[in-house]
Amino acid sequence: MKGYEKIEQRLVHQGKVVGFYEDIVKLPSGKTVTWDLVKHKGAAAVVPVTEKGNILLVKQYRNALDQETLEIPAGGIEPNETALECVMREIEEETGFKAGRMEHLMTIITAIGFCDEKIPIYIAFDLEASKQNLDEDEFIDVKEFTPEEIKEMIFDGHIIDAKTISGVLGYLQKYHKS
């Protein structure tokens, strides 16, 4: 934006998934400020739609909240992997289903005020049973819900994950206009 100038960017800590930075920025007023920035390696997510029109969600523990959540399958994009390749891999690993067809739905920024994480979200159709292949630190239950059940869980606060809310409501808006 006009008048903003990034003067310096300092890496404070590099984790396995994210890097923590301090950005020194000159504002349009001329004042200099320090802003926090979290750089993310990239992730992708998928809304798996069954033949019956139901949606598969994964139930898993999330350390940041110290609780289990219901989410659409998602995962980090590996080096030299595209977002589409990532979701093709993740849907099978997490749910035990392969997608016959994938369609890009949208891309979201998860925490725009301090993080650059972008998540392309896809819709998976023509699901075929395969085998779940979880990482050693993943313990995931796969649950199937109707679109109405998921909408109710979103609006009653049971589903709180931003990528899941965006992906499911985006899918329903695009394919289930009523």
FIKOLZA-1660 file (N, C-alpha, C; in steps of 0.1 Angstrom, whole numbers, plus 5000, padded with zeros to 4 digits):
% residues 178
   i   px   py   pz ch aa at
   1 5008 4988 5000  A  M  N
   1 5000 5000 5000  A  M CA
   1 5009 5012 5000  A  M  C
   2 5004 5022 4994  A  K  N
   2 5012 5035 4992  A  K CA
   2 5016 5041 5006  A  K  C
   3 5028 5044 5008  A  G  N
   3 5033 5050 5020  A  G CA
   3 5038 5041 5030  A  G  C
   4 5037 5028 5029  A  Y  N
   4 5042 5018 5038  A  Y CA
   4 5055 5013 5032  A  Y  C
   5 5066 5012 5041  A  E  N
   5 5079 5007 5036  A  E CA
   5 5084 4997 5046  A  E  C
   6 5087 4985 5042  A  K  N
   6 5093 4975 5050  A  K CA
   6 5108 4978 5050  A  K  C
   7 5113 4981 5062  A  I  N
   7 5127 4985 5063  A  I CA
   7 5136 4973 5066  A  I  C
   8 5131 4964 5074  A  E  N
   8 5139 4952 5078  A  E CA
   8 5129 4941 5082  A  E  C
   9 5134 4928 5081  A  Q  N
   9 5127 4917 5085  A  Q CA
   9 5137 4908 5092  A  Q  C
  10 5134 4905 5105  A  R  N
  10 5143 4897 5113  A  R CA
  10 5136 4884 5117  A  R  C
  11 5143 4872 5115  A  L  N
  11 5139 4859 5119  A  L CA
  11 5141 4858 5134  A  L  C
  12 5131 4856 5142  A  V  N
  12 5132 4854 5156  A  V CA
  12 5134 4840 5160  A  V  C
  13 5126 4831 5153  A  H  N
  13 5126 4817 5156  A  H CA
  13 5121 4809 5144  A  H  C
  14 5127 4798 5140  A  Q  N
  14 5122 4790 5129  A  Q CA
  14 5117 4777 5135  A  Q  C
  15 5105 4774 5134  A  G  N
  15 5099 4761 5139  A  G CA
  15 5098 4751 5127  A  G  C
  16 5092 4740 5130  A  K  N
  16 5090 4729 5119  A  K CA
  16 5080 4734 5108  A  K  C
  17 5070 4742 5112  A  V  N
  17 5060 4745 5103  A  V CA
  17 5060 4760 5100  A  V  C
  18 5063 4768 5110  A  V  N
  18 5063 4783 5108  A  V CA
  18 5076 4790 5113  A  V  C
  19 5078 4802 5107  A  G  N
  19 5089 4810 5112  A  G CA
  19 5083 4823 5118  A  G  C
  20 5089 4827 5129  A  F  N
  20 5084 4839 5136  A  F CA
  20 5094 4851 5133  A  F  C
  21 5088 4862 5128  A  Y  N
  21 5096 4873 5123  A  Y CA
  21 5092 4886 5130  A  Y  C
  22 5101 4895 5131  A  E  N
  22 5097 4909 5134  A  E CA
  22 5100 4918 5122  A  E  C
  23 5090 4925 5117  A  D  N
  23 5091 4934 5106  A  D CA
  23 5092 4948 5111  A  D  C
  24 5102 4955 5107  A  I  N
  24 5103 4970 5110  A  I CA
  24 5097 4977 5098  A  I  C
  25 5086 4984 5100  A  V  N
  25 5079 4991 5089  A  V CA
  25 5077 5006 5092  A  V  C
  26 5080 5013 5081  A  K  N
  26 5078 5028 5082  A  K CA
  26 5064 5031 5077  A  K  C
  27 5056 5038 5085  A  L  N
  27 5042 5041 5082  A  L CA
  27 5041 5053 5073  A  L  C
  28 5029 5055 5067  A  P  N
  28 5028 5067 5059  A  P CA
  28 5030 5080 5066  A  P  C
  29 5028 5080 5080  A  S  N
  29 5031 5092 5088  A  S CA
  29 5045 5094 5090  A  S  C
  30 5054 5085 5087  A  G  N
  30 5068 5086 5089  A  G CA
  30 5073 5078 5101  A  G  C
  31 5063 5075 5110  A  K  N
  31 5067 5067 5122  A  K CA
  31 5071 5053 5119  A  K  C
  32 5081 5048 5126  A  T  N
  32 5085 5034 5124  A  T CA
  32 5079 5025 5135  A  T  C
  33 5074 5013 5131  A  V  N
  33 5068 5004 5141  A  V CA
  33 5074 4990 5139  A  V  C
  34 5072 4981 5149  A  T  N
  34 5076 4967 5148  A  T CA
  34 5064 4959 5148  A  T  C
  35 5062 4951 5137  A  W  N
  35 5050 4942 5136  A  W CA
  35 5055 4927 5137  A  W  C
  36 5047 4919 5143  A  D  N
  36 5050 4905 5143  A  D CA
  36 5045 4899 5130  A  D  C
  37 5052 4889 5125  A  L  N
  37 5048 4881 5113  A  L CA
  37 5051 4867 5115  A  L  C
  38 5041 4858 5111  A  V  N
  38 5043 4844 5111  A  V CA
  38 5043 4839 5097  A  V  C
  39 5054 4833 5092  A  K  N
  39 5054 4828 5078  A  K CA
  39 5052 4813 5079  A  K  C
  40 5042 4809 5070  A  H  N
  40 5038 4795 5070  A  H CA
  40 5043 4788 5058  A  H  C
  41 5046 4775 5058  A  K  N
  41 5051 4768 5047  A  K CA
  41 5041 4765 5036  A  K  C
  42 5028 4766 5040  A  G  N
  42 5017 4764 5030  A  G CA
  42 5009 4751 5034  A  G  C
  43 4996 4752 5031  A  A  N
  43 4987 4740 5034  A  A CA
  43 4976 4740 5024  A  A  C
  44 4969 4729 5024  A  A  N
  44 4957 4728 5015  A  A CA
  44 4947 4720 5022  A  A  C
  45 4934 4722 5018  A  A  N
  45 4923 4715 5024  A  A CA
  45 4913 4710 5014  A  A  C
  46 4904 4701 5018  A  V  N
  46 4895 4695 5009  A  V CA
  46 4882 4692 5016  A  V  C
  47 4871 4695 5009  A  V  N
  47 4857 4691 5013  A  V CA
  47 4853 4678 5006  A  V  C
  48 4854 4667 5013  A  P  N
  48 4851 4654 5007  A  P CA
  48 4835 4651 5006  A  P  C
  49 4830 4650 4994  A  V  N
  49 4815 4649 4993  A  V CA
  49 4812 4635 4988  A  V  C
  50 4804 4628 4996  A  T  N
  50 4801 4614 4993  A  T CA
  50 4790 4613 4982  A  T  C
  51 4788 4601 4977  A  E  N
  51 4778 4599 4966  A  E CA
  51 4764 4603 4971  A  E  C
  52 4761 4602 4984  A  K  N
  52 4748 4606 4990  A  K CA
  52 4747 4621 4992  A  K  C
  53 4758 4628 4989  A  G  N
  53 4758 4643 4991  A  G CA
  53 4762 4647 5005  A  G  C
  54 4766 4637 5013  A  N  N
  54 4771 4640 5027  A  N CA
  54 4786 4645 5026  A  N  C
  55 4791 4650 5037  A  I  N
  55 4805 4655 5038  A  I CA
  55 4812 4647 5049  A  I  C
  56 4824 4643 5046  A  L  N
  56 4833 4637 5056  A  L CA
  56 4841 4647 5063  A  L  C
  57 4841 4646 5076  A  L  N
  57 4849 4654 5085  A  L CA
  57 4858 4645 5093  A  L  C
  58 4870 4651 5097  A  V  N
  58 4879 4644 5106  A  V CA
  58 4878 4650 5120  A  V  C
  59 4878 4641 5130  A  K  N
  59 4878 4645 5144  A  K CA
  59 4892 4642 5149  A  K  C
  60 4899 4653 5154  A  Q  N
  60 4912 4651 5158  A  Q CA
  60 4915 4661 5170  A  Q  C
  61 4926 4658 5177  A  Y  N
  61 4930 4666 5188  A  Y CA
  61 4938 4678 5183  A  Y  C
  62 4936 4690 5188  A  R  N
  62 4944 4702 5184  A  R CA
  62 4950 4708 5196  A  R  C
  63 4963 4707 5197  A  N  N
  63 4971 4712 5208  A  N CA
  63 4968 4727 5211  A  N  C
  64 4967 4735 5201  A  A  N
  64 4965 4750 5204  A  A CA
  64 4952 4752 5212  A  A  C
  65 4942 4744 5210  A  L  N
  65 4930 4745 5218  A  L CA
  65 4928 4736 5229  A  L  C
  66 4937 4726 5230  A  D  N
  66 4937 4715 5240  A  D CA
  66 4923 4708 5239  A  D  C
  67 4918 4705 5227  A  Q  N
  67 4905 4698 5225  A  Q CA
  67 4905 4692 5212  A  Q  C
  68 4895 4683 5210  A  E  N
  68 4892 4677 5197  A  E CA
  68 4884 4686 5189  A  E  C
  69 4886 4686 5176  A  T  N
  69 4878 4694 5167  A  T CA
  69 4873 4686 5155  A  T  C
  70 4863 4691 5149  A  L  N
  70 4858 4685 5136  A  L CA
  70 4862 4694 5125  A  L  C
  71 4869 4689 5115  A  E  N
  71 4875 4697 5104  A  E CA
  71 4874 4689 5091  A  E  C
  72 4875 4697 5080  A  I  N
  72 4877 4690 5067  A  I CA
  72 4892 4686 5067  A  I  C
  73 4895 4675 5059  A  P  N
  73 4909 4671 5058  A  P CA
  73 4918 4682 5053  A  P  C
  74 4930 4683 5058  A  A  N
  74 4940 4693 5054  A  A CA
  74 4954 4689 5058  A  A  C
  75 4963 4695 5052  A  G  N
  75 4977 4692 5056  A  G CA
  75 4987 4702 5050  A  G  C
  76 4999 4701 5054  A  G  N
  76 5010 4709 5049  A  G CA
  76 5014 4705 5035  A  G  C
  77 5017 4715 5027  A  I  N
  77 5022 4712 5013  A  I CA
  77 5037 4709 5015  A  I  C
  78 5041 4697 5010  A  E  N
  78 5054 4692 5010  A  E CA
  78 5063 4700 5000  A  E  C
  79 5076 4700 5001  A  P  N
  79 5085 4706 4991  A  P CA
  79 5082 4700 4977  A  P  C
  80 5082 4707 4967  A  N  N
  80 5080 4703 4953  A  N CA
  80 5066 4697 4951  A  N  C
  81 5056 4700 4960  A  E  N
  81 5043 4694 4958  A  E CA
  81 5033 4706 4956  A  E  C
  82 5024 4704 4947  A  T  N
  82 5013 4714 4944  A  T CA
  82 5002 4712 4955  A  T  C
  83 4994 4723 4956  A  A  N
  83 4983 4722 4965  A  A CA
  83 4973 4710 4961  A  A  C
  84 4971 4708 4949  A  L  N
  84 4963 4697 4944  A  L CA
  84 4969 4684 4948  A  L  C
  85 4982 4682 4946  A  E  N
  85 4988 4670 4950  A  E CA
  85 4987 4667 4965  A  E  C
  86 4988 4678 4972  A  C  N
  86 4987 4678 4987  A  C CA
  86 4973 4672 4991  A  C  C
  87 4962 4678 4986  A  V  N
  87 4949 4674 4990  A  V CA
  87 4946 4660 4985  A  V  C
  88 4951 4656 4973  A  M  N
  88 4949 4642 4969  A  M CA
  88 4956 4632 4979  A  M  C
  89 4967 4636 4984  A  R  N
  89 4974 4628 4994  A  R CA
  89 4967 4628 5007  A  R  C
  90 4964 4640 5012  A  E  N
  90 4958 4641 5025  A  E CA
  90 4944 4635 5026  A  E  C
  91 4936 4636 5016  A  I  N
  91 4922 4630 5017  A  I CA
  91 4923 4615 5019  A  I  C
  92 4933 4608 5012  A  E  N
  92 4934 4594 5014  A  E CA
  92 4941 4591 5027  A  E  C
  93 4951 4598 5031  A  E  N
  93 4958 4595 5044  A  E CA
  93 4948 4597 5055  A  E  C
  94 4940 4608 5055  A  E  N
  94 4932 4611 5067  A  E CA
  94 4918 4604 5067  A  E  C
  95 4912 4602 5055  A  T  N
  95 4899 4596 5055  A  T CA
  95 4898 4582 5050  A  T  C
  96 4908 4577 5043  A  G  N
  96 4908 4564 5037  A  G CA
  96 4900 4563 5024  A  G  C
  97 4898 4575 5018  A  F  N
  97 4891 4576 5005  A  F CA
  97 4900 4583 4995  A  F  C
  98 4899 4579 4982  A  K  N
  98 4906 4585 4971  A  K CA
  98 4895 4593 4964  A  K  C
  99 4899 4605 4958  A  A  N
  99 4889 4613 4951  A  A CA
  99 4891 4610 4936  A  A  C
 100 4879 4608 4930  A  G  N
 100 4879 4606 4915  A  G CA
 100 4880 4619 4908  A  G  C
 101 4876 4630 4914  A  R  N
 101 4876 4643 4908  A  R CA
 101 4877 4653 4919  A  R  C
 102 4886 4663 4916  A  M  N
 102 4888 4674 4925  A  M CA
 102 4885 4687 4918  A  M  C
 103 4880 4697 4925  A  E  N
 103 4877 4710 4919  A  E CA
 103 4881 4721 4929  A  E  C
 104 4889 4731 4925  A  H  N
 104 4893 4741 4933  A  H CA
 104 4881 4750 4937  A  H  C
 105 4879 4753 4949  A  L  N
 105 4867 4761 4954  A  L CA
 105 4871 4775 4957  A  L  C
 106 4882 4777 4965  A  M  N
 106 4886 4790 4969  A  M CA
 106 4899 4789 4976  A  M  C
 107 4905 4801 4979  A  T  N
 107 4918 4801 4987  A  T CA
 107 4915 4811 4998  A  T  C
 108 4919 4808 5010  A  I  N
 108 4917 4817 5021  A  I CA
 108 4930 4820 5028  A  I  C
 109 4930 4831 5035  A  I  N
 109 4942 4835 5043  A  I CA
 109 4936 4833 5058  A  I  C
 110 4943 4825 5065  A  T  N
 110 4938 4821 5078  A  T CA
 110 4938 4831 5089  A  T  C
 111 4948 4839 5090  A  A  N
 111 4950 4849 5101  A  A CA
 111 4957 4861 5095  A  A  C
 112 4950 4869 5087  A  I  N
 112 4955 4879 5079  A  I CA
 112 4963 4890 5087  A  I  C
 113 4960 4892 5099  A  G  N
 113 4966 4903 5107  A  G CA
 113 4981 4900 5111  A  G  C
 114 4985 4887 5111  A  F  N
 114 4998 4884 5115  A  F CA
 114 5005 4872 5108  A  F  C
 115 4998 4866 5099  A  C  N
 115 5003 4853 5093  A  C CA
 115 5000 4853 5078  A  C  C
 116 5009 4847 5071  A  D  N
 116 5008 4847 5056  A  D CA
 116 5002 4833 5051  A  D  C
 117 4997 4825 5060  A  E  N
 117 4993 4812 5056  A  E CA
 117 4981 4813 5046  A  E  C
 118 4983 4807 5034  A  K  N
 118 4972 4806 5024  A  K CA
 118 4968 4791 5024  A  K  C
 119 4955 4789 5023  A  I  N
 119 4950 4775 5022  A  I CA
 119 4940 4774 5010  A  I  C
 120 4945 4768 4999  A  P  N
 120 4936 4765 4988  A  P CA
 120 4927 4754 4993  A  P  C
 121 4914 4756 4990  A  I  N
 121 4904 4746 4994  A  I CA
 121 4898 4740 4982  A  I  C
 122 4897 4727 4982  A  Y  N
 122 4892 4719 4970  A  Y CA
 122 4879 4711 4975  A  Y  C
 123 4871 4707 4965  A  I  N
 123 4860 4698 4967  A  I CA
 123 4864 4685 4961  A  I  C
 124 4862 4674 4968  A  A  N
 124 4865 4661 4963  A  A CA
 124 4851 4654 4960  A  A  C
 125 4850 4649 4947  A  F  N
 125 4839 4641 4943  A  F CA
 125 4843 4627 4939  A  F  C
 126 4833 4618 4937  A  D  N
 126 4835 4605 4932  A  D CA
 126 4845 4597 4941  A  D  C
 127 4842 4597 4954  A  L  N
 127 4851 4591 4964  A  L CA
 127 4851 4576 4962  A  L  C
 128 4862 4570 4964  A  E  N
 128 4864 4556 4963  A  E CA
 128 4872 4551 4975  A  E  C
 129 4866 4541 4982  A  A  N
 129 4872 4535 4994  A  A CA
 129 4887 4531 4991  A  A  C
 130 4896 4534 5000  A  S  N
 130 4910 4531 5000  A  S CA
 130 4914 4527 5014  A  S  C
 131 4925 4532 5018  A  K  N
 131 4930 4529 5032  A  K CA
 131 4935 4541 5038  A  K  C
 132 4931 4543 5051  A  Q  N
 132 4936 4554 5059  A  Q CA
 132 4951 4552 5061  A  Q  C
 133 4959 4562 5061  A  N  N
 133 4974 4561 5063  A  N CA
 133 4979 4573 5071  A  N  C
 134 4977 4572 5084  A  L  N
 134 4980 4583 5093  A  L CA
 134 4994 4584 5096  A  L  C
 135 4999 4597 5098  A  D  N
 135 5012 4599 5104  A  D CA
 135 5013 4593 5118  A  D  C
 136 5025 4591 5123  A  E  N
 136 5026 4584 5136  A  E CA
 136 5020 4593 5147  A  E  C
 137 5019 4606 5145  A  D  N
 137 5014 4615 5155  A  D CA
 137 5000 4619 5153  A  D  C
 138 4993 4612 5143  A  E  N
 138 4979 4615 5140  A  E CA
 138 4970 4604 5145  A  E  C
 139 4959 4608 5152  A  F  N
 139 4949 4599 5157  A  F CA
 139 4936 4605 5152  A  F  C
 140 4930 4601 5141  A  I  N
 140 4919 4607 5135  A  I CA
 140 4907 4597 5133  A  I  C
 141 4895 4602 5137  A  D  N
 141 4883 4595 5134  A  D CA
 141 4876 4602 5123  A  D  C
 142 4870 4594 5113  A  V  N
 142 4863 4600 5102  A  V CA
 142 4848 4599 5105  A  V  C
 143 4842 4610 5103  A  K  N
 143 4827 4611 5105  A  K CA
 143 4820 4616 5093  A  K  C
 144 4808 4611 5090  A  E  N
 144 4800 4616 5079  A  E CA
 144 4788 4623 5084  A  E  C
 145 4786 4635 5078  A  F  N
 145 4774 4643 5082  A  F CA
 145 4767 4648 5070  A  F  C
 146 4754 4651 5072  A  T  N
 146 4746 4658 5061  A  T CA
 146 4750 4672 5061  A  T  C
 147 4748 4679 5050  A  P  N
 147 4751 4694 5049  A  P CA
 147 4743 4701 5060  A  P  C
 148 4731 4697 5063  A  E  N
 148 4723 4704 5073  A  E CA
 148 4729 4702 5087  A  E  C
 149 4733 4690 5090  A  E  N
 149 4740 4688 5103  A  E CA
 149 4752 4696 5105  A  E  C
 150 4760 4698 5094  A  I  N
 150 4772 4706 5095  A  I CA
 150 4769 4720 5096  A  I  C
 151 4759 4725 5089  A  K  N
 151 4755 4739 5090  A  K CA
 151 4751 4742 5105  A  K  C
 152 4743 4733 5110  A  E  N
 152 4738 4735 5124  A  E CA
 152 4750 4735 5134  A  E  C
 153 4760 4726 5132  A  M  N
 153 4772 4726 5140  A  M CA
 153 4780 4738 5139  A  M  C
 154 4781 4744 5127  A  I  N
 154 4788 4757 5125  A  I CA
 154 4781 4768 5133  A  I  C
 155 4768 4769 5131  A  F  N
 155 4761 4780 5138  A  F CA
 155 4758 4779 5152  A  F  C
 156 4760 4766 5158  A  D  N
 156 4758 4765 5172  A  D CA
 156 4772 4765 5179  A  D  C
 157 4783 4767 5171  A  G  N
 157 4796 4768 5177  A  G CA
 157 4804 4755 5179  A  G  C
 158 4798 4744 5175  A  H  N
 158 4805 4731 5176  A  H CA
 158 4817 4730 5166  A  H  C
 159 4815 4735 5154  A  I  N
 159 4826 4735 5144  A  I CA
 159 4831 4750 5144  A  I  C
 160 4844 4751 5148  A  I  N
 160 4850 4765 5149  A  I CA
 160 4862 4767 5140  A  I  C
 161 4866 4757 5133  A  D  N
 161 4878 4758 5124  A  D CA
 161 4874 4767 5112  A  D  C
 162 4882 4777 5109  A  A  N
 162 4880 4787 5098  A  A CA
 162 4880 4780 5084  A  A  C
 163 4889 4771 5082  A  K  N
 163 4890 4765 5068  A  K CA
 163 4878 4756 5066  A  K  C
 164 4873 4750 5077  A  T  N
 164 4862 4741 5076  A  T CA
 164 4849 4749 5073  A  T  C
 165 4847 4760 5081  A  I  N
 165 4836 4768 5079  A  I CA
 165 4836 4774 5065  A  I  C
 166 4847 4780 5061  A  S  N
 166 4848 4786 5047  A  S CA
 166 4845 4775 5037  A  S  C
 167 4852 4764 5038  A  G  N
 167 4851 4754 5027  A  G CA
 167 4837 4748 5026  A  G  C
 168 4831 4745 5038  A  V  N
 168 4817 4739 5037  A  V CA
 168 4807 4749 5033  A  V  C
 169 4807 4761 5039  A  L  N
 169 4797 4771 5034  A  L CA
 169 4799 4775 5020  A  L  C
 170 4812 4776 5015  A  G  N
 170 4814 4779 5001  A  G CA
 170 4809 4768 4992  A  G  C
 171 4811 4755 4996  A  Y  N
 171 4806 4744 4988  A  Y CA
 171 4791 4744 4988  A  Y  C
 172 4784 4746 4999  A  L  N
 172 4770 4747 5000  A  L CA
 172 4764 4758 4992  A  L  C
 173 4771 4770 4992  A  Q  N
 173 4766 4781 4984  A  Q CA
 173 4767 4778 4969  A  Q  C
 174 4778 4772 4965  A  K  N
 174 4780 4769 4951  A  K CA
 174 4771 4758 4946  A  K  C
 175 4769 4748 4954  A  Y  N
 175 4762 4736 4949  A  Y CA
 175 4748 4733 4955  A  Y  C
 176 4745 4740 4965  A  H  N
 176 4732 4738 4972  A  H CA
 176 4724 4751 4974  A  H  C
 177 4724 4759 4964  A  K  N
 177 4716 4772 4966  A  K CA
 177 4702 4768 4968  A  K  C
 178 4696 4775 4979  A  S  N
 178 4682 4772 4981  A  S CA
 178 4674 4785 4985  A  S  C
% end
